[in-house]
Structures are given as structure tokens and as C-alpha cells.
């Protein structure tokens, strides 16, 4: 089941990464900015939000199945709990993102965004992106916990998890990813012209392809990761 999860995570990380990179125009720094009508942005954002709702919901169900049935007990006493926790970590992030994107096009948020740009002043992206701030702060403790789990797979902390450096590297990459989400969404460090947000979007795209989609497709096609 874990490879099905990776397949879904890879797909949604690619889409969300492209959205952050502004390839998919689901939101602008200020609603109605960038020459894109608010209505068009709203419909695009609704699609992205719905995708996150669906995949986030499916992942919650799969995480609960993994945990309650202890599907990976053969690999170690706590492995099922670790995998279920990691799946839930991503699922909650996607559900929070879906809710935040929906709220960005609430009339109240749009009025806040419009009020932030007066007299030709430059747009303040943090105004309309304020809906994403709780998600950003959620990503900070998640990043720390994923890093600790990463050390577990290297047997630097504890011996309960199997010593699998490949999993350790995956959890390390995911820990860095969530920290970057905290840096940009939680602290509002979007960069000039949203450069930082776009960079992290492309980083998320890369992470989705390499650490999620590739292992899943390699397993589906060859029965093991690393061989096609």
C-alpha cells in the first residue's frame, strides 16, 4: 500500500509544486492581480483545492488502514506506526492547503487583498496568502519530526526502525521540504517577485518526481525500486 501512497503523493506534489511555481495559475499575490480575473483564478484554485481534498482524504483512510492492520510489522515493531504517521503528515498538509486555497477567494480575503494595494503601491503577497500561514506553521514541527525519524532509519537515534539509509534519505528530503514550506508560507518569505515561492515550487516538483513518483512507478513496473 505504501507505493500507492507514494504514487498519489508524487502526483499531488507535482501539481502543487507547479502551482507554487506559478505554472498553474491558481492564485496571484493579490486577488485579481497579475492581470488575471479573480473569477478565473477562483475556478482554477477550486480545482487545485478539490484535488488536495480528494487525495488528502484517501491518504487519511490508507494511513488508518496501515496503522490498524499493522501492515508492516514484519519489518519492525514500530514501522507501521511510522509509515502511517508519515502518510497522515502529508494528508493533513494537503487538507489544510485545500481549505486555505478555498478561503483565499472568500470575499473577505479578496477585500483585504484589494485594500492592500492603493495609490499604485506594490502588492503585498502576504495579505492574500495569509490563509496559508497556519499551514506554514504546521510544517515547522512536521519538519522536525520527519528529521528525527530520518535519524531513526540511520540508527543514530534508537534501534527500533530497520537500518535503511534509503528511507533515511527520503525522510531527510521530506523534512527539508516541509521546512521550506514553513519558511515561505509561515514566515511570508516569498522573495522579490515571488522568486522564493517559485523556487520552492520547483523544488516540490522535483521532490514529488524523484522521491515519490519514481519509487512507485519503479516498483509497479519492475517489482523493486531501482530497476525498470
N, C-alpha and C positions, 0 to 999 in steps of 0.2 A: 504493500500500500504506500510505502514511503516514496516510491518512484512516481506513483500517480500524483502524490502531493507535490513533488519536485516539478513534475510536468505542468501542473496548474500554477505553481509559484513562478516558474520561468515565464509562462505566458503573461501573467499579470504584471510581473516586474518589467518586462519588455514594454508593455503598454504604458504603465505608469512612468517608466523612465522616459519614453518618448514624449509623454505629456509634460513632464518637468522640463525636458529639453526644448519645449515649445514646437516640436514637430507636429504633434497633435494639439490643435488649438482648443483646449477645453476651458481655459481661463486666461485672463490677462492681468497684468499688475493691478490695474484699476478697472472695475467692470465697465465695459464699453470703450476701453482704451485700445490702443494699437490698431484703431480703425476697424475693429471687428464689432458688429452689432451685439448688444447684450443678449438678444434673443438667440442668435446663432451660437454664442458662447454657452448659453444656458442649456440648449439642446445637446450640444457636444459634451458638456460637463455631465449631463444627466446620463448619457451613455457610459461614460467612464465610471461614474458612481455606481450605476447598475451592475457593471462588470465586477467591481470590487465587492458589492453586496453579495452577488451570487457566489463568487469564488471564496470570499471570506466565510460565508455561511457553510459551503461544502467542506471547507477545511476544518471548521469547528466540529462538524459531525465526524470527520475522519479522525481528528485528534482524540475525540471521546472514545471512538471505537478502538484505537490503538491503546489507549490507557486502560480502558475497562477490560479488554480481552488480553492485555499484556502480550501483544503480538510478537515482541522482540525479546522475550525473556531468555531465549536460547543464546543471546549474545551478551547477556549480563543482567544482573539483578535490577538495575535502575535504567536500563537502556530504553525500555518502552516509555517510562515517565519522561526521560529527557527528550525523546523524539516527539511525544505528544505535546510537551511544553513548548518546543521549538515551533511546531505547527501552529499551536494556539497563539504564539507570539506574533507570527506573520498574519494569522487570521484576524486578530484584534486590530492590528495596524491597518489592514485593508478595510475593515468595517468602520474604523474611525475616519479613514480617508474618504470613504463613501459618504458618511454623514457630513463631514466638513465641506466637501465639494457641493453637496446639496445646499448647505447653509450659505455658501458663498453667493448664491443667487436669490437668497431671501431678500425682499425689498429693503429690509432694514440695513443689511450689509451693503447693498448697492447704494443706498443713500449715504452711508458712511463713506464709501469709496468716492462718490461724486463730490461730497463736501470736502474731501481732502485735496482736491485739485481746483484751485481758484486763482483767478488772475494770471493764468499762464504758468502757474507753479508746476514743478515737476511732480509726477505721480509718486506717491509713497506706496510701494507694493505691500508693505506690512499691514496697511489698512484692510484691504480686501482679503489678504492672506491670513488675517487674524483667526479665522475659523480653523486654520491648520496648526495653530500654536499648541493646543493640547496634544495633538498627535506628535508634534516635535518633542515635547517634554516627555511623553510616553517612551519615545525612542531612546532617551538617555539611560534609564535603568535597564531597559532591554539590552542595550549595547553592553553594559557592564556584565550582566548575567550571561550573555552569549560568550563573552570573553572568558569568564570563569569556566564555563562548560568546555570551551576550547582547550583550556589548560588541563581539564579532566581527561580529554582524549589523548593528551600528550603525557599523562600520568605525572604532571607537575603538581597537581592538586588532587589527592585521592587516588584510589586504585579500583574503584567500583566499575568505572567505564572501561571498555576494552581499549587497549592502546592502539589507536588507529590514527596516525598523523594526518591521513587524508581528510578524515572528519574534522580533526582539529583545525586544519587549514580552512575548511568550509565555514566552520563556526567563527573563525577569526575574520574572514572576509565579510560575513554577515554582521559581525559586531561592528566592524568599521563602517559598513553601510548604514546601520542604524545610528551610529554616532554622527555621520554626515547629515542624515535626516534631521537629527536634533540641532546640529549646527546651523542649518539653513532655515528649517521650519520653526524650531523652538526659539532660537535667538534672533531670527529675522535677518540673517547674514546672506542676503540674496545676491549681493555683488552689483557692481555697476552694470546697468542694462541687463540685470538678472543673470550675469555671467556665471556666478557660483551655482545658482539654481540649475542652469543649463548643463554645467559640468557634472553636477551630481546626478542629473537625469541620464546623461550618457553613461556615467559610472553604473547606475542602477541597471541600465540596459545591458551593459557588459556582464554584470554580476548575474542577471537573470539568464543570459545565454550560457555562460561558462559554468556556473556552479549549480544551476537548476535544470535548464533545458537539455544541455549536453549529457549529464549523467543519466537523466531519464530516458532520452532517446537512444543512448548507447546501450542501456540495459534492455529496452524494448527490442532493439534490433539485433543485439549480439548476445544477450543474456548476461553480460557483465560490463561494467564501466571500464572504458579504456580500449575497447575493441569493437569494431563495427562489422 
